[in-house]
Amino acid sequence: MKKIGHCYVIQYFHLKGLSPTNIKAELDSTLEESAPSFTTVKYWVAEFKRGRTSCVDEHCSGRPSEVAIPEMVKKIHKMVLGDRRLKVRELADMVNISKSAAHRILAENLEMRKLCARWVPRLLTIEQKQRREDVSIECLAMFRSNKAEFLRQFITMNETWVHHFTPETKEQSKQWTEKGESAPKKAKTVPSVGHGVSFLGCAWHNFH
């Protein structure tokens, strides 16, 4: 089904009183992999709620607009900031322009790039970072005061979480970033409904 066909189907379900979530479920059950994204569904429902009645590009009739007019650039910018994981194809479908035109606006007019998330062990709060710094300083002070006794009592431990789900790939973590922004961070360990944990401990002893 072409993108304008998606729009008319979404409009039909909207007029029947279905919510975006229910519309998405209906489309998924029928179109499966070719169904539009939930972001696309929400966009069109919002457009119809504000009074829009046509699925044809509002900026011109006939051939969809390929010109990066200020209104189009501003509209795409707002949509990307609302969902930084939007695909170029989805953006193009929602504003009814070609994929190449949408990509040109993102790259040339908005100077945005889609970067993979930078993996870090954990996403710590300020308080958690401070606590780790305080403990490290305490351990260093004890080591300097009595190295032998510190090593005799010191125990290190590594904690590894095993989650019951397939983690997101680097490609799936891509997000649109503006000029000067760094890549988003993503923790390697995230909470899940089902998980197990394993510990590995190591104690230091002095043997004479």
N, C-alpha and C positions, 0 to 999 in steps of 0.2 A: 504494500500500500504506500502511495506517495505521501509526502509530508502534509500536503494540503488536505488529503483524505483523513489523516489523523485528526486534523483540526475539526473537520465536520463531525467526526464521530464523537470527539470530546464535547463539542457543542451540543450534540444530540443528548448525550448522557447528562450534561449540565442542565439542560432544559427539563429533563425528567426529574431533576432534584438530587442527583447523586453527588456525593462529595468527591473531591480529588482522589482520595484513597480508594473509594469504591470504583471510580472510573478507571484508575490504574489497574485494579484487580480484574475488571471486565476486559480491558485491553490485553492484559497478560494471558488470560485464559484463552483468548481467541487468536491473538497475533504471536504469542510466545516471544521468540528472540527478536522479532521485528517490531515489537511494541515500543512506543515512544517512552522516554524516561519519565520518572515522576516529576522532575523539574519542569519538563515540557508540559505535562498535564496541568500542573499548578499555574504555570504561566498563562495558558489559554483560559483556564477557569477565571483567573483574575481579570483577564482582558474582557471576557464576556460579562463579568460582574460590573465592570465600570461602564458598560454600555456598548461595547463593540459587538457588531453583528456579522461582520465579514471575515473570512479567512484569508482574503487577498491582502497583500501588503498595503498599508495605509498611505505610504509615501508616494505611490504612483500606481496607475493602472497598467495592465498589460505586463510587459517584462518586469520582473522584480528589480528593485533598485540595486545597482552595484556601486553607487557613489557613496563615499564615506562622508555623508552630510553630518553636521554637528549633532543633530537630534539622534541619528543612528549610532554615532560613536558614544554619546552619553548613555543611550539605552543599553548598549552592549556592555559598557563599563559597569553600570549599575547591576546588571544581571550576573556578571562575573564576580563582582564583589559579594553578591548574595550567595553564590555557590561556586567556589573556586575550582571545583572538579568538573565543571561542565566541559563537554567535548565540543570541538569546533563545529561538528556536524549538528549537534543539538542547538547550539546558538544560531546557526544558519537557519535551521528549521523554524525556530521560534520567532525570528524577525523576518523570515521569508526572503533571504538573500542567498547567494551561492556560498558554498563552503570556502572557496578561494577569497571571496570578498570579506567574509567574516574573519578569516585568518589574517588578511591584510590589515584590517582595522585593529585587531589585537596586537599584531607585531609592529606595524608602522605608526598608527595613530596613537595607540595607548602604550606602546613600547612594553608590552607584557610578554613574559615567558612562562612556559609550563615546566616546573622543576619537580624532580622526585624529592620526597621527604628525606631528610638526613636522619639516619638511625642513631639513636642514643640508647644506652642501657635502660634508663628510666627518666621520666619527666618528674623532677622533684620540685616541691614547693620551696619558697624562700626559707621557711622554718626548717624543713628537712635538710636543706643545704647547710644552714647554720649549725644544726645539730651535728652533722657529719664533720664539719670543720672543728667544732668544739671538742669532739671525741678524739679527733686526730691530734689536736694540740695537747690534750691530756696524755695520750699514749706516748707522744714524742717526749714530753717532760719526764714521764716515768722511765722511759728508755735511757734518757741521758743521766738520770740520777742513779740508776743501778741496772746496767745492761744485762748482767748475768741473771739477776732475779726476774727481770722483765721477760727475757726469753724463756725462762723456766716455766713461767705461769701463762705466757701468752698463747691464746688459741685463736686460730683464724677459721673462718667458715664461709663457704660459698653456697648460695641459695639459687636453685634453678626451678622455675615453674614450667610444668608441662601442661599445655592447654588443649582442650578438646575441640579444636577448630583449626581451620586452615588459615594461617596468617595472611594479611594483605601483602601483595608483591610490591616491589619498588615502582613498577609501572603503574599499578593501581593507586599508588600514593601521590601521583603527580597533581600539582595544584598551580593555578595561575598566580604569578607574582608580578608586582609592579616594579618599575625601574628602581634599583637601589635596594630592593628587598632581598633578604637571604632566603635560602630554601627552608621550608617548614621542617620542624623537628617531629620525629615519631618515635615513641618508646618501643623497644624490642619486647618488653613485657607489658601486657595490658590485661585488665581484669576480664574474666569470662565466667559463664555460669558453671561450667564444669572444668575442674583443673586438679592437678596433683602437684605435690612439691617434693623435691629431693634435696637433702643437705649433704655436704661434704665437709667434714671437719678435719683440722690438722693442728696438732699440739706440738709445741717446741720443747724439747728436753735436752738437758746437758748430760752427756755420758762421759764418765771419767774412767 
